[in-house]
Amino acid sequence: MAVNRPYGDNKRVGAVRQRSQTQMSNGKWVKRDAETGRFMDVKADARPFKGVRKEAR
């Protein structure tokens, strides 16, 4: 997981580990678990997830 110190300032330090994201054909972003390869979450809008690395196409 990401490091969130100092607590309460609503900032993430570093990337979210063991996760990646890719863009689907409809323009939405989907988050994937790096260990299992399963899709975890789909973003409702067309903006990517914050702090999650993008997969190479």
PDB file of N, CA, C, O and CB in Angstrom:
ATOM      1  N   MET A   1       0.839  -1.184   0.000  1.00  0.00           N
ATOM      2  CA  MET A   1       0.000   0.000   0.000  1.00  0.00           C
ATOM      3  C   MET A   1       0.880   1.241   0.000  1.00  0.00           C
ATOM      4  O   MET A   1       2.092   1.165   0.198  1.00  0.00           O
ATOM      5  CB  MET A   1      -0.952   0.002   1.214  1.00  0.00           C
ATOM      6  N   ALA A   2       0.259   2.359  -0.221  1.00  0.00           N
ATOM      7  CA  ALA A   2       0.986   3.620  -0.259  1.00  0.00           C
ATOM      8  C   ALA A   2       1.247   4.126   1.157  1.00  0.00           C
ATOM      9  O   ALA A   2       0.568   3.746   2.110  1.00  0.00           O
ATOM     10  CB  ALA A   2       0.206   4.667  -1.068  1.00  0.00           C
ATOM     11  N   VAL A   3       2.241   4.987   1.265  1.00  0.00           N
ATOM     12  CA  VAL A   3       2.592   5.585   2.543  1.00  0.00           C
ATOM     13  C   VAL A   3       1.809   6.884   2.679  1.00  0.00           C
ATOM     14  O   VAL A   3       1.754   7.672   1.735  1.00  0.00           O
ATOM     15  CB  VAL A   3       4.134   5.833   2.658  1.00  0.00           C
ATOM     16  N   ASN A   4       1.207   7.115   3.837  1.00  0.00           N
ATOM     17  CA  ASN A   4       0.360   8.286   4.004  1.00  0.00           C
ATOM     18  C   ASN A   4       0.742   9.122   5.225  1.00  0.00           C
ATOM     19  O   ASN A   4      -0.140   9.568   5.958  1.00  0.00           O
ATOM     20  CB  ASN A   4      -1.079   7.859   4.112  1.00  0.00           C
ATOM     21  N   ARG A   5       2.036   9.343   5.458  1.00  0.00           N
ATOM     22  CA  ARG A   5       2.441  10.182   6.583  1.00  0.00           C
ATOM     23  C   ARG A   5       2.786  11.566   6.092  1.00  0.00           C
ATOM     24  O   ARG A   5       3.271  11.662   4.965  1.00  0.00           O
ATOM     25  CB  ARG A   5       3.631   9.568   7.328  1.00  0.00           C
ATOM     26  N   PRO A   6       2.593  12.614   6.795  1.00  0.00           N
ATOM     27  CA  PRO A   6       1.888  12.695   8.065  1.00  0.00           C
ATOM     28  C   PRO A   6       0.405  12.453   7.881  1.00  0.00           C
ATOM     29  O   PRO A   6      -0.174  12.821   6.859  1.00  0.00           O
ATOM     30  CB  PRO A   6       2.119  14.045   8.716  1.00  0.00           C
ATOM     31  N   TYR A   7      -0.196  11.843   8.859  1.00  0.00           N
ATOM     32  CA  TYR A   7      -1.592  11.453   8.752  1.00  0.00           C
ATOM     33  C   TYR A   7      -2.506  12.670   8.742  1.00  0.00           C
ATOM     34  O   TYR A   7      -2.256  13.655   9.437  1.00  0.00           O
ATOM     35  CB  TYR A   7      -1.969  10.524   9.894  1.00  0.00           C
ATOM     36  N   GLY A   8      -3.558  12.591   7.957  1.00  0.00           N
ATOM     37  CA  GLY A   8      -4.563  13.633   7.967  1.00  0.00           C
ATOM     38  C   GLY A   8      -4.359  14.746   6.966  1.00  0.00           C
ATOM     39  O   GLY A   8      -5.184  15.658   6.907  1.00  0.00           O
ATOM     40  N   ASP A   9      -3.283  14.716   6.161  1.00  0.00           N
ATOM     41  CA  ASP A   9      -3.078  15.806   5.209  1.00  0.00           C
ATOM     42  C   ASP A   9      -3.615  15.468   3.820  1.00  0.00           C
ATOM     43  O   ASP A   9      -3.469  16.263   2.892  1.00  0.00           O
ATOM     44  CB  ASP A   9      -1.601  16.144   5.119  1.00  0.00           C
ATOM     45  N   ASN A  10      -4.239  14.291   3.666  1.00  0.00           N
ATOM     46  CA  ASN A  10      -4.869  13.863   2.413  1.00  0.00           C
ATOM     47  C   ASN A  10      -3.907  13.817   1.232  1.00  0.00           C
ATOM     48  O   ASN A  10      -4.298  14.113   0.102  1.00  0.00           O
ATOM     49  CB  ASN A  10      -6.008  14.781   2.083  1.00  0.00           C
ATOM     50  N   LYS A  11      -2.656  13.450   1.483  1.00  0.00           N
ATOM     51  CA  LYS A  11      -1.669  13.295   0.420  1.00  0.00           C
ATOM     52  C   LYS A  11      -1.134  11.876   0.437  1.00  0.00           C
ATOM     53  O   LYS A  11      -0.963  11.279   1.500  1.00  0.00           O
ATOM     54  CB  LYS A  11      -0.516  14.315   0.576  1.00  0.00           C
ATOM     55  N   ARG A  12      -0.873  11.343  -0.742  1.00  0.00           N
ATOM     56  CA  ARG A  12      -0.257  10.033  -0.872  1.00  0.00           C
ATOM     57  C   ARG A  12       1.197  10.249  -1.253  1.00  0.00           C
ATOM     58  O   ARG A  12       1.490  11.043  -2.147  1.00  0.00           O
ATOM     59  CB  ARG A  12      -1.001   9.146  -1.928  1.00  0.00           C
ATOM     60  N   VAL A  13       2.111   9.553  -0.586  1.00  0.00           N
ATOM     61  CA  VAL A  13       3.532   9.614  -0.905  1.00  0.00           C
ATOM     62  C   VAL A  13       3.891   8.321  -1.596  1.00  0.00           C
ATOM     63  O   VAL A  13       3.845   7.261  -0.971  1.00  0.00           O
ATOM     64  CB  VAL A  13       4.411   9.843   0.371  1.00  0.00           C
ATOM     65  N   GLY A  14       4.244   8.371  -2.854  1.00  0.00           N
ATOM     66  CA  GLY A  14       4.616   7.178  -3.601  1.00  0.00           C
ATOM     67  C   GLY A  14       3.417   6.529  -4.263  1.00  0.00           C
ATOM     68  O   GLY A  14       2.278   6.961  -4.084  1.00  0.00           O
ATOM     69  N   ALA A  15       3.688   5.496  -5.021  1.00  0.00           N
ATOM     70  CA  ALA A  15       2.659   4.812  -5.794  1.00  0.00           C
ATOM     71  C   ALA A  15       1.996   3.710  -4.980  1.00  0.00           C
ATOM     72  O   ALA A  15       2.563   3.218  -4.005  1.00  0.00           O
ATOM     73  CB  ALA A  15       3.253   4.234  -7.070  1.00  0.00           C
ATOM     74  N   VAL A  16       0.805   3.332  -5.386  1.00  0.00           N
ATOM     75  CA  VAL A  16       0.116   2.193  -4.792  1.00  0.00           C
ATOM     76  C   VAL A  16       0.789   0.941  -5.338  1.00  0.00           C
ATOM     77  O   VAL A  16       0.882   0.774  -6.554  1.00  0.00           O
ATOM     78  CB  VAL A  16      -1.435   2.209  -5.110  1.00  0.00           C
ATOM     79  N   ARG A  17       1.254   0.068  -4.468  1.00  0.00           N
ATOM     80  CA  ARG A  17       2.011  -1.109  -4.910  1.00  0.00           C
ATOM     81  C   ARG A  17       1.091  -2.266  -5.264  1.00  0.00           C
ATOM     82  O   ARG A  17      -0.050  -2.336  -4.809  1.00  0.00           O
ATOM     83  CB  ARG A  17       2.994  -1.545  -3.828  1.00  0.00           C
ATOM     84  N   GLN A  18       1.608  -3.169  -6.082  1.00  0.00           N
ATOM     85  CA  GLN A  18       0.900  -4.386  -6.510  1.00  0.00           C
ATOM     86  C   GLN A  18      -0.363  -4.082  -7.296  1.00  0.00           C
ATOM     87  O   GLN A  18      -1.281  -4.902  -7.328  1.00  0.00           O
ATOM     88  CB  GLN A  18       0.546  -5.233  -5.307  1.00  0.00           C
ATOM     89  N   ARG A  19      -0.428  -2.900  -7.942  1.00  0.00           N
ATOM     90  CA  ARG A  19      -1.586  -2.535  -8.741  1.00  0.00           C
ATOM     91  C   ARG A  19      -1.110  -1.925 -10.049  1.00  0.00           C
ATOM     92  O   ARG A  19      -0.035  -1.330 -10.114  1.00  0.00           O
ATOM     93  CB  ARG A  19      -2.508  -1.553  -7.976  1.00  0.00           C
ATOM     94  N   SER A  20      -1.910  -2.077 -11.079  1.00  0.00           N
ATOM     95  CA  SER A  20      -1.664  -1.397 -12.341  1.00  0.00           C
ATOM     96  C   SER A  20      -3.015  -1.060 -12.942  1.00  0.00           C
ATOM     97  O   SER A  20      -4.045  -1.568 -12.498  1.00  0.00           O
ATOM     98  CB  SER A  20      -0.804  -2.273 -13.315  1.00  0.00           C
ATOM     99  N   GLN A  21      -3.012  -0.200 -13.956  1.00  0.00           N
ATOM    100  CA  GLN A  21      -4.269   0.167 -14.585  1.00  0.00           C
ATOM    101  C   GLN A  21      -4.094   0.232 -16.093  1.00  0.00           C
ATOM    102  O   GLN A  21      -3.005   0.501 -16.601  1.00  0.00           O
ATOM    103  CB  GLN A  21      -4.779   1.511 -14.041  1.00  0.00           C
ATOM    104  N   THR A  22      -5.175  -0.017 -16.785  1.00  0.00           N
ATOM    105  CA  THR A  22      -5.196   0.062 -18.231  1.00  0.00           C
ATOM    106  C   THR A  22      -6.520   0.668 -18.659  1.00  0.00           C
ATOM    107  O   THR A  22      -7.503   0.624 -17.919  1.00  0.00           O
ATOM    108  CB  THR A  22      -4.983  -1.332 -18.874  1.00  0.00           C
ATOM    109  N   GLN A  23      -6.538   1.236 -19.860  1.00  0.00           N
ATOM    110  CA  GLN A  23      -7.745   1.880 -20.350  1.00  0.00           C
ATOM    111  C   GLN A  23      -8.509   0.917 -21.242  1.00  0.00           C
ATOM    112  O   GLN A  23      -7.937   0.288 -22.133  1.00  0.00           O
ATOM    113  CB  GLN A  23      -7.408   3.175 -21.111  1.00  0.00           C
ATOM    114  N   MET A  24      -9.816   0.807 -20.993  1.00  0.00           N
ATOM    115  CA  MET A  24     -10.661  -0.066 -21.799  1.00  0.00           C
ATOM    116  C   MET A  24     -11.049   0.644 -23.093  1.00  0.00           C
ATOM    117  O   MET A  24     -10.788   1.837 -23.253  1.00  0.00           O
ATOM    118  CB  MET A  24     -11.924  -0.492 -21.011  1.00  0.00           C
ATOM    119  N   SER A  25     -11.666  -0.079 -24.005  1.00  0.00           N
ATOM    120  CA  SER A  25     -12.040   0.488 -25.292  1.00  0.00           C
ATOM    121  C   SER A  25     -13.107   1.561 -25.176  1.00  0.00           C
ATOM    122  O   SER A  25     -13.232   2.398 -26.071  1.00  0.00           O
ATOM    123  CB  SER A  25     -12.518  -0.595 -26.205  1.00  0.00           C
ATOM    124  N   ASN A  26     -13.888   1.560 -24.088  1.00  0.00           N
ATOM    125  CA  ASN A  26     -14.915   2.581 -23.901  1.00  0.00           C
ATOM    126  C   ASN A  26     -14.370   3.832 -23.222  1.00  0.00           C
ATOM    127  O   ASN A  26     -15.135   4.758 -22.953  1.00  0.00           O
ATOM    128  CB  ASN A  26     -16.060   2.019 -23.091  1.00  0.00           C
ATOM    129  N   GLY A  27     -13.068   3.883 -22.938  1.00  0.00           N
ATOM    130  CA  GLY A  27     -12.431   5.063 -22.361  1.00  0.00           C
ATOM    131  C   GLY A  27     -12.325   5.044 -20.860  1.00  0.00           C
ATOM    132  O   GLY A  27     -11.674   5.923 -20.296  1.00  0.00           O
ATOM    133  N   LYS A  28     -12.931   4.088 -20.177  1.00  0.00           N
ATOM    134  CA  LYS A  28     -12.844   4.005 -18.723  1.00  0.00           C
ATOM    135  C   LYS A  28     -11.585   3.253 -18.320  1.00  0.00           C
ATOM    136  O   LYS A  28     -11.073   2.427 -19.075  1.00  0.00           O
ATOM    137  CB  LYS A  28     -14.094   3.319 -18.138  1.00  0.00           C
ATOM    138  N   TRP A  29     -11.089   3.551 -17.113  1.00  0.00           N
ATOM    139  CA  TRP A  29      -9.883   2.927 -16.593  1.00  0.00           C
ATOM    140  C   TRP A  29     -10.251   1.787 -15.661  1.00  0.00           C
ATOM    141  O   TRP A  29     -11.183   1.901 -14.865  1.00  0.00           O
ATOM    142  CB  TRP A  29      -9.006   3.955 -15.865  1.00  0.00           C
ATOM    143  N   VAL A  30      -9.514   0.683 -15.763  1.00  0.00           N
ATOM    144  CA  VAL A  30      -9.752  -0.477 -14.916  1.00  0.00           C
ATOM    145  C   VAL A  30      -8.464  -0.775 -14.146  1.00  0.00           C
ATOM    146  O   VAL A  30      -7.370  -0.742 -14.709  1.00  0.00           O
ATOM    147  CB  VAL A  30     -10.209  -1.718 -15.764  1.00  0.00           C
ATOM    148  N   LYS A  31      -8.612  -1.069 -12.837  1.00  0.00           N
ATOM    149  CA  LYS A  31      -7.478  -1.350 -11.967  1.00  0.00           C
ATOM    150  C   LYS A  31      -7.308  -2.858 -11.869  1.00  0.00           C
ATOM    151  O   LYS A  31      -8.285  -3.596 -11.746  1.00  0.00           O
ATOM    152  CB  LYS A  31      -7.673  -0.716 -10.557  1.00  0.00           C
ATOM    153  N   ARG A  32      -6.045  -3.315 -11.925  1.00  0.00           N
ATOM    154  CA  ARG A  32      -5.743  -4.740 -11.925  1.00  0.00           C
ATOM    155  C   ARG A  32      -4.768  -5.085 -10.813  1.00  0.00           C
ATOM    156  O   ARG A  32      -3.853  -4.314 -10.523  1.00  0.00           O
ATOM    157  CB  ARG A  32      -5.175  -5.167 -13.276  1.00  0.00           C
ATOM    158  N   ASP A  33      -4.958  -6.241 -10.188  1.00  0.00           N
ATOM    159  CA  ASP A  33      -4.042  -6.754  -9.172  1.00  0.00           C
ATOM    160  C   ASP A  33      -2.840  -7.361  -9.885  1.00  0.00           C
ATOM    161  O   ASP A  33      -3.009  -8.190 -10.780  1.00  0.00           O
ATOM    162  CB  ASP A  33      -4.744  -7.809  -8.245  1.00  0.00           C
ATOM    163  N   ALA A  34      -1.639  -6.965  -9.506  1.00  0.00           N
ATOM    164  CA  ALA A  34      -0.436  -7.427 -10.189  1.00  0.00           C
ATOM    165  C   ALA A  34      -0.129  -8.897  -9.899  1.00  0.00           C
ATOM    166  O   ALA A  34       0.470  -9.571 -10.737  1.00  0.00           O
ATOM    167  CB  ALA A  34       0.745  -6.570  -9.786  1.00  0.00           C
ATOM    168  N   GLU A  35      -0.523  -9.402  -8.740  1.00  0.00           N
ATOM    169  CA  GLU A  35      -0.207 -10.786  -8.393  1.00  0.00           C
ATOM    170  C   GLU A  35      -1.116 -11.774  -9.109  1.00  0.00           C
ATOM    171  O   GLU A  35      -0.638 -12.756  -9.677  1.00  0.00           O
ATOM    172  CB  GLU A  35      -0.313 -10.985  -6.894  1.00  0.00           C
ATOM    173  N   THR A  36      -2.418 -11.525  -9.087  1.00  0.00           N
ATOM    174  CA  THR A  36      -3.366 -12.484  -9.664  1.00  0.00           C
ATOM    175  C   THR A  36      -3.792 -12.127 -11.073  1.00  0.00           C
ATOM    176  O   THR A  36      -4.233 -13.003 -11.817  1.00  0.00           O
ATOM    177  CB  THR A  36      -4.582 -12.585  -8.795  1.00  0.00           C
ATOM    178  N   GLY A  37      -3.671 -10.858 -11.465  1.00  0.00           N
ATOM    179  CA  GLY A  37      -4.102 -10.423 -12.785  1.00  0.00           C
ATOM    180  C   GLY A  37      -5.591 -10.131 -12.871  1.00  0.00           C
ATOM    181  O   GLY A  37      -6.097  -9.792 -13.940  1.00  0.00           O
ATOM    182  N   ARG A  38      -6.296 -10.261 -11.752  1.00  0.00           N
ATOM    183  CA  ARG A  38      -7.745 -10.013 -11.755  1.00  0.00           C
ATOM    184  C   ARG A  38      -8.043  -8.524 -11.772  1.00  0.00           C
ATOM    185  O   ARG A  38      -7.311  -7.719 -11.197  1.00  0.00           O
ATOM    186  CB  ARG A  38      -8.408 -10.664 -10.531  1.00  0.00           C
ATOM    187  N   PHE A  39      -9.136  -8.172 -12.446  1.00  0.00           N
ATOM    188  CA  PHE A  39      -9.598  -6.792 -12.440  1.00  0.00           C
ATOM    189  C   PHE A  39     -10.267  -6.508 -11.108  1.00  0.00           C
ATOM    190  O   PHE A  39     -11.032  -7.333 -10.609  1.00  0.00           O
ATOM    191  CB  PHE A  39     -10.569  -6.518 -13.617  1.00  0.00           C
ATOM    192  N   MET A  40      -9.985  -5.344 -10.527  1.00  0.00           N
ATOM    193  CA  MET A  40     -10.475  -5.016  -9.201  1.00  0.00           C
ATOM    194  C   MET A  40     -11.573  -3.962  -9.216  1.00  0.00           C
ATOM    195  O   MET A  40     -12.572  -4.092  -8.507  1.00  0.00           O
ATOM    196  CB  MET A  40      -9.341  -4.546  -8.349  1.00  0.00           C
ATOM    197  N   ASP A  41     -11.392  -2.919 -10.020  1.00  0.00           N
ATOM    198  CA  ASP A  41     -12.280  -1.770  -9.938  1.00  0.00           C
ATOM    199  C   ASP A  41     -12.265  -1.054 -11.282  1.00  0.00           C
ATOM    200  O   ASP A  41     -11.262  -1.074 -11.995  1.00  0.00           O
ATOM    201  CB  ASP A  41     -11.858  -0.809  -8.784  1.00  0.00           C
ATOM    202  N   VAL A  42     -13.392  -0.419 -11.623  1.00  0.00           N
ATOM    203  CA  VAL A  42     -13.496   0.379 -12.840  1.00  0.00           C
ATOM    204  C   VAL A  42     -13.862   1.793 -12.435  1.00  0.00           C
ATOM    205  O   VAL A  42     -14.755   1.994 -11.612  1.00  0.00           O
ATOM    206  CB  VAL A  42     -14.547  -0.216 -13.834  1.00  0.00           C
ATOM    207  N   LYS A  43     -13.184   2.767 -13.004  1.00  0.00           N
ATOM    208  CA  LYS A  43     -13.441   4.170 -12.710  1.00  0.00           C
ATOM    209  C   LYS A  43     -14.707   4.613 -13.427  1.00  0.00           C
ATOM    210  O   LYS A  43     -14.900   4.269 -14.593  1.00  0.00           O
ATOM    211  CB  LYS A  43     -12.239   5.052 -13.124  1.00  0.00           C
ATOM    212  N   ALA A  44     -15.570   5.364 -12.763  1.00  0.00           N
ATOM    213  CA  ALA A  44     -16.843   5.790 -13.344  1.00  0.00           C
ATOM    214  C   ALA A  44     -16.636   6.876 -14.395  1.00  0.00           C
ATOM    215  O   ALA A  44     -17.359   6.926 -15.390  1.00  0.00           O
ATOM    216  CB  ALA A  44     -17.785   6.295 -12.249  1.00  0.00           C
ATOM    217  N   ASP A  45     -15.646   7.748 -14.176  1.00  0.00           N
ATOM    218  CA  ASP A  45     -15.381   8.785 -15.165  1.00  0.00           C
ATOM    219  C   ASP A  45     -14.186   8.391 -16.026  1.00  0.00           C
ATOM    220  O   ASP A  45     -13.633   7.305 -15.851  1.00  0.00           O
ATOM    221  CB  ASP A  45     -15.130  10.143 -14.478  1.00  0.00           C
ATOM    222  N   ALA A  46     -13.788   9.242 -16.938  1.00  0.00           N
ATOM    223  CA  ALA A  46     -12.735   8.905 -17.896  1.00  0.00           C
ATOM    224  C   ALA A  46     -11.337   9.253 -17.391  1.00  0.00           C
ATOM    225  O   ALA A  46     -10.371   9.135 -18.144  1.00  0.00           O
ATOM    226  CB  ALA A  46     -12.988   9.615 -19.201  1.00  0.00           C
ATOM    227  N   ARG A  47     -11.206   9.683 -16.122  1.00  0.00           N
ATOM    228  CA  ARG A  47      -9.884  10.013 -15.586  1.00  0.00           C
ATOM    229  C   ARG A  47      -9.253   8.772 -14.959  1.00  0.00           C
ATOM    230  O   ARG A  47      -9.963   7.941 -14.393  1.00  0.00           O
ATOM    231  CB  ARG A  47      -9.983  11.157 -14.543  1.00  0.00           C
ATOM    232  N   PRO A  48      -7.920   8.635 -15.053  1.00  0.00           N
ATOM    233  CA  PRO A  48      -7.262   7.456 -14.469  1.00  0.00           C
ATOM    234  C   PRO A  48      -7.221   7.522 -12.949  1.00  0.00           C
ATOM    235  O   PRO A  48      -7.436   8.579 -12.355  1.00  0.00           O
ATOM    236  CB  PRO A  48      -5.843   7.318 -15.013  1.00  0.00           C
ATOM    237  N   PHE A  49      -6.938   6.365 -12.321  1.00  0.00           N
ATOM    238  CA  PHE A  49      -6.765   6.285 -10.875  1.00  0.00           C
ATOM    239  C   PHE A  49      -5.511   7.067 -10.482  1.00  0.00           C
ATOM    240  O   PHE A  49      -4.534   7.099 -11.230  1.00  0.00           O
ATOM    241  CB  PHE A  49      -6.667   4.798 -10.404  1.00  0.00           C
ATOM    242  N   LYS A  50      -5.542   7.697  -9.306  1.00  0.00           N
ATOM    243  CA  LYS A  50      -4.378   8.442  -8.821  1.00  0.00           C
ATOM    244  C   LYS A  50      -3.389   7.489  -8.154  1.00  0.00           C
ATOM    245  O   LYS A  50      -3.782   6.650  -7.344  1.00  0.00           O
ATOM    246  CB  LYS A  50      -4.810   9.553  -7.831  1.00  0.00           C
ATOM    247  N   GLY A  51      -2.118   7.618  -8.492  1.00  0.00           N
ATOM    248  CA  GLY A  51      -1.074   6.871  -7.821  1.00  0.00           C
ATOM    249  C   GLY A  51      -0.931   5.433  -8.249  1.00  0.00           C
ATOM    250  O   GLY A  51      -0.188   4.685  -7.614  1.00  0.00           O
ATOM    251  N   VAL A  52      -1.617   5.007  -9.312  1.00  0.00           N
ATOM    252  CA  VAL A  52      -1.525   3.638  -9.790  1.00  0.00           C
ATOM    253  C   VAL A  52      -0.822   3.661 -11.143  1.00  0.00           C
ATOM    254  O   VAL A  52      -1.196   4.437 -12.022  1.00  0.00           O
ATOM    255  CB  VAL A  52      -2.940   2.971  -9.893  1.00  0.00           C
ATOM    256  N   ARG A  53       0.198   2.814 -11.319  1.00  0.00           N
ATOM    257  CA  ARG A  53       0.979   2.862 -12.552  1.00  0.00           C
ATOM    258  C   ARG A  53       0.150   2.351 -13.731  1.00  0.00           C
ATOM    259  O   ARG A  53      -0.753   1.530 -13.570  1.00  0.00           O
ATOM    260  CB  ARG A  53       2.271   2.033 -12.406  1.00  0.00           C
ATOM    261  N   LYS A  54       0.477   2.853 -14.902  1.00  0.00           N
ATOM    262  CA  LYS A  54      -0.227   2.479 -16.122  1.00  0.00           C
ATOM    263  C   LYS A  54       0.530   1.341 -16.803  1.00  0.00           C
ATOM    264  O   LYS A  54       1.761   1.327 -16.814  1.00  0.00           O
ATOM    265  CB  LYS A  54      -0.376   3.699 -17.079  1.00  0.00           C
ATOM    266  N   GLU A  55      -0.199   0.401 -17.361  1.00  0.00           N
ATOM    267  CA  GLU A  55       0.419  -0.714 -18.070  1.00  0.00           C
ATOM    268  C   GLU A  55       0.854  -0.270 -19.459  1.00  0.00           C
ATOM    269  O   GLU A  55       0.219   0.582 -20.079  1.00  0.00           O
ATOM    270  CB  GLU A  55      -0.550  -1.908 -18.164  1.00  0.00           C
ATOM    271  N   ALA A  56       1.947  -0.860 -19.942  1.00  0.00           N
ATOM    272  CA  ALA A  56       2.394  -0.589 -21.303  1.00  0.00           C
ATOM    273  C   ALA A  56       1.434  -1.218 -22.289  1.00  0.00           C
ATOM    274  O   ALA A  56       0.939  -2.323 -22.066  1.00  0.00           O
ATOM    275  CB  ALA A  56       3.820  -1.114 -21.531  1.00  0.00           C
ATOM    276  N   ARG A  57       1.178  -0.542 -23.341  1.00  0.00           N
ATOM    277  CA  ARG A  57       0.215  -1.034 -24.327  1.00  0.00           C
ATOM    278  C   ARG A  57       0.823  -2.079 -25.211  1.00  0.00           C
ATOM    279  O   ARG A  57       0.152  -2.603 -26.099  1.00  0.00           O
ATOM    280  CB  ARG A  57      -0.314   0.097 -25.169  1.00  0.00           C
TER     281      ARG A  57
END
